[in-house]
Amino acid sequence: MDTSIYRGCMPALMTPCDAEGRPDHDVLVSKAQELVEVGMSGVVYCGSMGEWPLLSDEQRQEGVRRLIEAGVEVVVGTGAQSPAAAAGHAAHAREVGAHGLMVIPRVLSRGTSVSAQRQHIAGVLAAAPELPAVIYNSPYYGYETGPELFFELRREHANLVGFKEFGGATALTRAAEHITHTDDDLLLLVGVDTQVFHGYVRCGAAGAITGIGNCLPAQVLTLVDLSRRAAAGNAEATRLARELDDALHVLSRFDEGPDLVLYYKHLATLLGDEDYARAIDPDDALSASQKRYAEEQLRRFQEWWREWPGRQGVA
């Protein structure tokens, strides 16, 4: 089973929309192509960054189809209001030729039930057995998959190849210690931008899924490259990765909160991308203070990046 898409860095795509909040799939495709051209291994769509709860199933599946038809490699998010709908997204991903699945736990009903989560995740995996899948672990979803359930599912579903951990440094360490180091074929993905260095260097991560990478792809790819080299023992890369990780910290921290999409759409707009100027829900907006704070942090980082000698990487 080809898992190469997971062994790089992928942006979790945001959903561009028109003034009425309807997804603009032409822009979605062009943004994905630009990110892949810069060096991303593929894209994730549609996850929390794509705002799946605000889109219809048809809108999401149209976006997936259009991306794949354009030649973009796609990992499909399966977040849904019901297990049947989640399995439907997995089946659609299989039908249109997606490259992987990001399996979201059951939400809204029986979310704390281990048996319900087992059946939910198993149903998604069974709907697309040829697609390599990772479970998305996040405290925001109200359920965190543990080792016992993970390996029970893996025994029955060979397409379960890894774990995307969003829960922070402690959760990443726990996943590395108790899940992904059990088998050389298991993959750990860094699921939050503040933990790229920790994930690669201290936890043996194979890849990363990024939010801020939608806005600053070259910088995030530099951080991933330096972190990989640091994990291999390169002292200079370790120093540079720490410096870049620290400089990006505030912008990366936006990935941890409920306003992440609003922040990253605002940053993208500040960087000249008017296609992200609108929110899907017109009532969703940052406060004036949040906007000013983000603007100052972006300006500070850009000034630092221009002066930082490590942006050329390690020779």
C-alpha positions in Angstrom: 0.0 0.0 0.0 1.5 3.3 -1.1 1.8 5.7 1.9 4.2 8.1 0.3 1.8 11.0 0.5 2.0 10.9 4.3 5.8 11.0 4.3 5.9 14.7 3.4 4.1 17.8 4.4 0.5 18.5 3.5 -1.7 21.6 4.0 -5.1 21.1 5.3 -6.8 23.2 2.7 -9.1 26.1 3.5 -12.3 26.5 1.5 -12.4 29.7 -0.6 -15.9 30.9 -1.1 -18.0 33.6 -2.8 -19.9 36.4 -1.1 -22.8 34.0 -0.4 -20.5 31.5 1.3 -20.6 29.0 -1.6 -17.3 27.1 -2.2 -15.3 28.3 -5.2 -13.9 25.0 -6.5 -11.9 26.7 -9.3 -10.0 28.7 -6.7 -9.7 25.6 -4.4 -7.9 23.7 -7.2 -5.6 26.6 -8.1 -4.5 27.0 -4.5 -3.8 23.3 -4.1 -1.8 23.3 -7.3 0.3 26.2 -6.2 1.0 24.5 -2.8 2.1 21.3 -4.5 4.3 23.2 -6.9 6.1 24.8 -3.9 6.8 21.3 -2.5 3.8 20.0 -0.6 3.3 16.2 -1.0 -0.4 16.6 -1.4 -3.4 18.2 0.3 -6.0 17.2 2.9 -9.6 18.1 2.1 -12.0 18.5 3.7 -11.0 18.7 7.4 -11.4 21.3 10.1 -9.4 23.8 8.1 -11.8 23.3 5.2 -14.7 23.8 7.7 -16.5 20.6 6.9 -19.4 21.2 9.3 -20.4 24.3 7.3 -20.5 22.5 3.9 -22.9 20.0 2.5 -21.8 16.5 1.6 -22.2 17.4 -2.1 -20.0 20.5 -1.8 -17.3 18.6 -0.1 -17.3 15.7 -2.5 -17.3 18.1 -5.5 -14.2 19.7 -4.1 -12.5 16.3 -3.7 -13.4 15.3 -7.2 -12.3 18.5 -8.7 -8.9 18.3 -6.9 -8.3 14.8 -8.1 -9.3 15.5 -11.7 -6.8 18.3 -11.6 -4.0 15.9 -10.7 -3.7 16.9 -7.1 -3.0 14.0 -4.6 -5.7 14.2 -1.9 -6.2 12.7 1.6 -9.9 12.9 2.3 -11.3 14.0 5.6 -14.3 11.9 6.8 -15.8 14.1 9.4 -19.5 13.8 9.3 -22.8 14.0 11.3 -23.3 10.3 11.2 -21.3 7.0 10.7 -23.2 6.4 7.5 -22.2 9.8 6.0 -18.6 9.3 7.1 -18.5 5.9 5.3 -20.1 7.6 2.3 -17.2 10.1 2.1 -14.7 7.3 2.3 -16.5 5.4 -0.5 -16.6 8.5 -2.6 -12.9 9.0 -2.0 -12.3 5.5 -3.3 -14.5 6.0 -6.3 -12.8 9.2 -7.5 -9.3 8.0 -6.9 -8.2 9.7 -3.7 -4.8 8.8 -2.2 -5.7 8.4 1.5 -8.2 9.0 4.3 -8.1 11.1 7.4 -10.5 9.3 9.7 -12.4 11.6 12.1 -14.0 10.0 15.2 -17.8 9.9 15.6 -19.1 13.3 16.8 -22.4 14.7 18.1 -23.8 11.4 19.2 -22.3 8.7 21.4 -18.9 10.3 21.0 -17.7 9.0 24.4 -18.7 5.4 23.7 -15.7 3.2 22.8 -18.0 0.6 21.1 -19.7 3.3 19.0 -16.3 4.8 18.0 -15.0 1.3 17.1 -18.0 0.7 14.8 -17.7 4.2 13.3 -14.0 4.0 12.5 -14.3 0.4 11.3 -17.1 1.4 8.9 -15.0 4.2 7.4 -12.0 1.9 6.9 -14.1 -0.8 5.4 -15.7 1.6 2.9 -12.3 2.1 1.2 -10.0 -0.8 2.1 -7.5 0.1 -0.7 -6.9 3.6 0.7 -4.2 4.1 3.4 -5.8 5.8 6.3 -4.7 7.6 9.5 -6.9 8.3 12.5 -7.1 11.9 13.5 -6.7 12.2 17.2 -7.9 15.5 18.7 -9.3 16.5 22.1 -11.6 18.9 20.2 -13.6 16.0 18.9 -14.3 14.7 22.4 -12.7 11.3 21.9 -9.1 10.2 21.7 -8.3 6.8 20.2 -6.0 4.8 22.5 -3.6 2.0 21.7 -6.0 -0.8 22.5 -8.6 0.3 20.0 -6.1 1.3 17.4 -4.5 -2.1 17.3 -7.8 -3.9 17.4 -8.8 -1.9 14.3 -5.5 -2.4 12.6 -5.8 -6.2 13.0 -9.0 -6.1 11.0 -8.2 -3.3 8.6 -4.8 -3.4 6.9 -5.4 0.1 5.4 -5.0 1.7 8.9 -1.4 2.8 8.6 -1.0 5.6 11.1 -2.0 8.3 13.5 -2.4 12.1 13.1 -2.0 13.6 16.5 -3.3 17.1 17.2 -3.3 17.0 21.0 0.1 18.6 21.6 3.6 17.5 22.8 2.4 15.1 25.5 -0.1 13.4 23.2 2.5 13.2 20.4 5.0 11.5 22.8 2.3 9.1 24.0 1.4 8.2 20.5 5.0 7.6 19.6 5.7 5.6 22.7 2.6 3.4 22.7 1.4 3.2 19.1 3.6 4.2 16.1 6.8 2.6 17.3 5.2 -0.8 17.5 5.7 -1.4 13.8 8.2 0.1 11.3 5.2 0.4 8.8 3.2 2.6 11.2 3.3 6.3 10.6 3.0 9.2 13.1 1.9 12.6 11.6 2.3 15.9 13.3 -1.2 17.4 13.4 -0.6 20.8 14.9 1.8 23.5 13.7 3.4 24.2 17.1 4.8 20.7 17.4 6.7 20.1 14.2 10.2 20.1 15.8 9.0 18.0 18.7 7.2 15.6 16.5 10.1 14.9 14.1 13.0 15.1 16.5 11.6 13.6 19.7 8.7 11.4 18.4 10.0 10.1 15.0 7.2 11.6 12.9 7.1 10.6 9.3 5.1 13.6 8.1 3.1 16.7 9.0 -0.3 18.3 8.2 -0.2 22.0 8.4 -2.5 25.0 8.8 -0.1 27.9 8.6 1.5 26.2 5.6 -1.5 27.5 3.6 -0.1 31.0 4.1 3.7 30.5 4.5 4.4 27.2 2.6 8.1 27.8 1.9 8.8 28.6 5.6 6.9 25.5 6.8 8.7 23.3 4.3 12.0 24.7 5.5 11.1 23.9 9.1 10.1 20.3 8.1 13.3 19.8 6.2 15.4 21.2 9.1 13.5 19.0 11.6 14.1 15.9 9.5 17.8 16.7 9.4 17.8 17.4 13.1 16.2 14.0 13.8 19.1 12.4 11.9 21.5 14.1 14.3 22.6 17.1 12.4 23.6 19.7 15.0 23.4 22.8 12.7 19.9 21.7 11.5 18.9 21.3 15.1 19.9 24.8 16.0 18.2 26.3 12.9 15.1 24.3 13.3 14.7 25.5 16.9 15.2 29.1 15.8 12.6 28.9 13.0 10.2 26.9 15.2 10.4 29.7 17.8 10.0 32.5 15.3 6.9 30.9 13.9 5.4 30.1 17.3 2.7 32.7 17.5 1.5 32.2 13.9 1.6 28.4 14.4 -0.3 28.7 17.7 -3.4 30.0 15.9 -3.7 26.4 14.6 -4.5 25.3 18.2 -7.7 27.4 18.7 -11.2 27.5 17.4 -10.6 30.6 15.2 -7.8 28.9 13.2 -9.5 29.3 9.8 -10.4 32.9 10.5 -6.8 33.7 11.4 -5.3 31.9 8.4 -7.8 33.4 6.0 -6.9 36.8 7.4 -3.2 36.1 7.1 -3.6 34.9 3.5 -5.5 38.1 2.6 -2.7 40.2 4.2 -0.2 38.3 2.0 -2.2 39.4 -1.1 -4.6 36.5 -1.5 -8.1 38.2 -1.8 -9.7 34.8 -2.6 -9.6 34.1 1.1 -11.2 37.4 2.2 -14.6 35.8 2.9 -15.9 33.4 5.5 -18.3 30.6 4.7 -20.6 31.8 7.5 -20.8 35.7 7.2 -21.1 36.0 11.0 -17.7 34.4 11.5 -15.1 37.1 12.0 -12.1 38.0 14.1 -12.3 40.9 16.5 -10.5 44.1 15.7 -8.0 43.3 18.4 -7.4 39.8 17.0 -6.8 41.2 13.5 -4.3 43.8 14.7 -2.5 41.1 16.8 -2.2 38.8 13.8 -1.0 41.6 11.6 1.7 42.6 14.0 2.9 39.0 14.4 3.0 38.4 10.6 4.9 41.6 10.1 7.4 40.7 12.9 7.9 37.2 11.4 8.4 38.5 7.9 11.1 41.0 9.1 12.8 38.2 11.0 12.7 35.8 8.0 14.3 38.4 5.7 17.2 38.7 8.1 17.5 35.1 9.1 20.6 33.4 7.5 19.1 30.0 8.1 16.4 30.4 5.5 18.7 28.8 2.9 18.8 25.6 5.0 21.7 23.4 5.7 24.4 22.8 3.2 
